[in-house]
Structure formats: C-alpha cells, structure tokens
Amino acid sequence: MRPIGIWSDVKLAIIKEYASAYAKILDAQRPESISRLRWIYIHAYAGPGAHLSRTTKELVDGSPLIALKTIPPFSEYHFIDADPKRADQLREIRGDRKDVHIHSADCNEILLEKVFPRAKYEDYRRALCLLGPVQHQSRMGGVIEAAAKAGSVEVFLNFMIMDINRNVLRNNLDQAIQSKVEQLTRLWGDETWIDAAYDTRGNLFGDPEKVSNERFESAWRERVGKKAGFKFASRPMPMRTKTNSVIYYLYFAYFASQKPVAAGIVDDIFNKYRNRAYKDGGKFTHRMDPRDLEPRDRLHKDQPRVQALLRGATGESVEADGSGKLPKRVSSHPATPGVGTAVTE
Ligand SMILES: C[S@@+](CC[C@H](N)C(=O)[O-])C[C@H]1O[C@@H](n2cnc3c(N)ncnc32)[C@H](O)[C@@H]1O
C-alpha cells in the first residue's frame, strides 16, 4: 500500500470534519421544513478506501470510508474509480449497504450521465462532491461546469500546482512537457493560462517571467468563477510538504442560489488547518474520531462559528452571548478574497 503524505492526512481531516457538519445541518432541516430533502456524497477519483499514513505509520481511513462513517449518514453515496481493481476494493468496503453505489468508470462521463442527474436542485437534492485531482483528465467544459450549473453541488477541488510548476511553467515554455500543457489547457478551458502564468513587466527587456504560485492560483480561482460558473470559491488551503513547498491547493466551491451557510464553515475549517499541521517539527499530531464533531468538543473549541452553526442545526440556542446571532467569521487574511467572495460578480 502506497503511504500518504502529511497533506493527505490534513485533507482527510478536513473532509471528515466538513462532511459531518454538512450532513448534520441538512438532517436538521429535513423533519421540520423539507421532508423530501436528500443529500448525496460523491467522490470522483475515489482511490482505495484506506491508506498507510507516512506520518503516523498507521492504517487510516481514506475518504470513502470516512464518508461511510459520517453521522448522520448521507442519503446515498457514489464512489467512482476508473481502475476496476480499485472499484473492487470499494465494493468490499461497501459490503451489503444498498445506499452505496460503486462506479468503475471514467468519472468525466458517469458524473454527467448518471450521478449529477440524481442531485437535482428542484428535486430537493443536494450533493457534496470531491473532484480531484482535477488535472487527471478533467476539463473545464465538462464536470466542473456541470457541477457549478447544477446549483445543488458543493465541490472540493484540487489544483495540482507542483505538477504544473515542474512540467508546464518552465522559464521557456518550449521546454514544457507537451502532454501536460494540453492537460492544463483542457482544465483551464483555453490557452489564456499562459497570460495568467507569465508577466512581461518585471524586467527591462519585456521577457516573460513566471508569476508567483499565489498569483497563478488566484487566476485559477477566478476561472472557477467566471468560466465554470461557481458563485463562491474559497481562498484555498495550500497543501504543503514538510519542506513547505505547495503540492496542491484545495478549493471549496459552490453555486449559491441560497445563503451559503456551509461555505462559512469550510472557511473556518481551512483556517484551523492552515498552520496547525506543521507545528511540532512537521508532525501532524491531530487525530480525529466521530466524537470530535459534537458541538462542545475540544476540536471545535477554537471555532465559535462552527459550534454555533452546529448548535443551530441541532435545535439548541445558537448564540454564545444571548444575542441570537452567529459570531462573526474572522478571516486570517482579510484583504484576500475568501469564502463568500462572489467570484462571478
Ligand atoms: C490519487 S488516487 C485518489 C486518491 C483519493 N482521491 C483520496 O483522496 O484518497 C487517484 C485515483 O483516481 C483514479 N482515476 C484516474 N483517472 C480517473 C477517471 N478519469 N475517472 C475515475 N477515476 C480515475 C485512479 O484509478 C486512482 O485510483
């Protein structure tokens, strides 16, 4: 089994925390107001159900297993992996659960044909979709746009900046690997990534120079809004190696036709993990279990907004100070566009 790095530990922790908050909030809405409401978990490049953590040397649940253990459960689950062996592993994990669907197929097709049609907004269905790493054959006109247009699908999206830096964004573009250039063009939707990636204003001779990671990811985020059509795209979570290089950026995006309550939660979760994983000499020591998601547990002690939302979802009084209002979200980088930034406006 291939061991996973520290960034994957962090990603799994984020998914676990968010999936549970998401399900709790929707479950709380159902009995009172919308009895037909259903919520679906979709993982497009599902991979194996379990991993060996390079950090702890332990066997840890992969995102499919994490999703299946979410309390309260999702109404249905869809795991997609093009590799039949992976799909068989996922079937083994599923056991005899009837609410879990395994698709051994190209996610770019099956999502459009079978899975997203099950998550129609007008049918009172909502979906949480893990779409990544998107460089793997995804294209702007396909699943990313379809997820945005559905209006009911929230996505976590990986943007593999290290791979792009190594293989595409060379000082001289002629030295880039052609297949990777084509992959990026497909993902971006056209060749305008070249304008976003290079700047000619930095030197006297007008030679193109590669822009910073931050500037390029910000251009990608704008693309997720303007081209794909998501209305909200989070300030991403940079997933770093121990030596601090960014492997990929993890985004959360949502076409909000209603108030994006969940987006506020994910921003808080991202903020919590931004630096936490790298203290203690690079060790990720924070382990989680389902009890972590109880409103007053230790995990959320530094997240008043998440606590308040979960208390609201479980019918408890929301306010901490008797005001009846949610605590204001505090951004660690107020000047940077973040969750709730209307990227299409
Ligand atoms: C790096 S693994 C994914 C790990 C997983 N996302 C996680 O978080 O644990 C990538 C997986 O995507 C699958 N894959 C690659 N291209 C695919 C496609 N077009 N459709 C569906 N699955 C694909 C591969 O078989 C592989 O199992």
The ligand as a MOL file (V3000), in Angstrom:
LIG
                    3D

  0  0  0     0  0            999 V3000
M  V30 BEGIN CTAB
M  V30 COUNTS 27 29 0 0 0
M  V30 BEGIN ATOM
M  V30 1 C -4.5390 9.5780 -6.2840 0
M  V30 2 S -5.8600 8.4360 -6.3570 0 CHG=1
M  V30 3 C -7.1050 9.2790 -5.4970 0
M  V30 4 C -6.9860 9.3060 -4.0390 0
M  V30 5 C -8.2580 9.8050 -3.3970 0
M  V30 6 N -8.7810 10.9820 -4.0820 0
M  V30 7 C -8.1180 10.1010 -1.9320 0
M  V30 8 O -8.3070 11.2420 -1.5410 0
M  V30 9 O -7.8380 9.1960 -1.1740 0 CHG=-1
M  V30 10 C -6.4300 8.6990 -7.9870 0
M  V30 11 C -7.4810 7.6580 -8.3900 0
M  V30 12 O -8.2090 8.1740 -9.4900 0
M  V30 13 C -8.4860 7.1200 -10.3730 0
M  V30 14 N -8.7480 7.7350 -11.6860 0
M  V30 15 C -7.8620 8.2850 -12.5490 0
M  V30 16 N -8.4900 8.7940 -13.6290 0
M  V30 17 C -9.8300 8.5760 -13.4330 0
M  V30 18 C -11.0030 8.8960 -14.1780 0
M  V30 19 N -10.9290 9.5300 -15.3440 0
M  V30 20 N -12.1950 8.5500 -13.6650 0
M  V30 21 C -12.2840 7.9070 -12.4810 0
M  V30 22 N -11.1980 7.5700 -11.7360 0
M  V30 23 C -9.9950 7.9060 -12.1990 0
M  V30 24 C -7.2750 6.2040 -10.3130 0
M  V30 25 O -7.5890 4.8700 -10.6700 0
M  V30 26 C -6.8740 6.3340 -8.8250 0
M  V30 27 O -7.3960 5.2930 -8.0410 0
M  V30 END ATOM
M  V30 BEGIN BOND
M  V30 1 1 1 2
M  V30 2 1 2 3
M  V30 3 1 2 10
M  V30 4 1 3 4
M  V30 5 1 4 5
M  V30 6 1 5 6
M  V30 7 1 5 7
M  V30 8 2 7 8
M  V30 9 1 7 9
M  V30 10 1 10 11
M  V30 11 1 11 12
M  V30 12 1 11 26
M  V30 13 1 12 13
M  V30 14 1 13 14
M  V30 15 1 13 24
M  V30 16 1 14 15
M  V30 17 1 14 23
M  V30 18 2 15 16
M  V30 19 1 16 17
M  V30 20 1 17 18
M  V30 21 2 17 23
M  V30 22 1 18 19
M  V30 23 2 18 20
M  V30 24 1 20 21
M  V30 25 2 21 22
M  V30 26 1 22 23
M  V30 27 1 24 25
M  V30 28 1 24 26
M  V30 29 1 26 27
M  V30 END BOND
M  V30 END CTAB
M  END
